[in-house]
């Protein structure tokens, strides 16, 4: 797909910056829509079905994380945060809400465009290749981000879905801890193996018939994890 086939929704209340972003993206071949408030962003995301959402966190009516959560409720569209907030806790909050990447202001145009291209590539690969996982009595639709167990719908967090997506793209193969953290959390969290272990443990409790003797989410000691189906 060429860039002209992609539409990007810019969620930014700074009119000047929004115009700069639109000019930059259009010069790179993308189509753009803009929203200056959280409420408008959710409406535009529903009506225009963008291929990627670029969202600022400091919006006048609601925090940008609320926009991320609202969009995640109905769409798996890639979401890239563009924010002046630099605290790790703020970044983790946005990623946990469902964002795919986080770019800190001030930013360079080449870096932002590269992040956008990477997010779009990941999404295209996911739509083409991500299967519906059948793990015993549990069915997981990775594209739609839904899960169903023997007792009905199951709740998985956005990060849990991203961890599963990373493993599903490499079924039967080892995914190193570093790669899994980088793909699920973003490039700035490459050393967070403790957090990864916690999420794997929680996923096993939700998905494995016997979490203490996992059949599907298998640990490769000292290296990473493998999805066996």
Buried (B, 14 or more C-beta within 10 A) or exposed (E): EEBEEBBBBBBBBEEEBBEBBBEBBBEBEBBBBBBBBBBBBBEBBEEEEBBBBBBBBEBEEBBBBBBBBBBBEEBBBBBBBBBEBEEEEBBBBBBBBBBBBBBBBEEEEEEBBEBBBBBBEBBBEBEEEBEEBEBEEBBBBBBEBBBBBEEEEBEBBBBBBBBBBBBBBBEEEBBBBBBBBBBBBBEBBEEBBEBBEEBBEBBBEBBBEEBEEBBBBBBEEEEBBBBEE
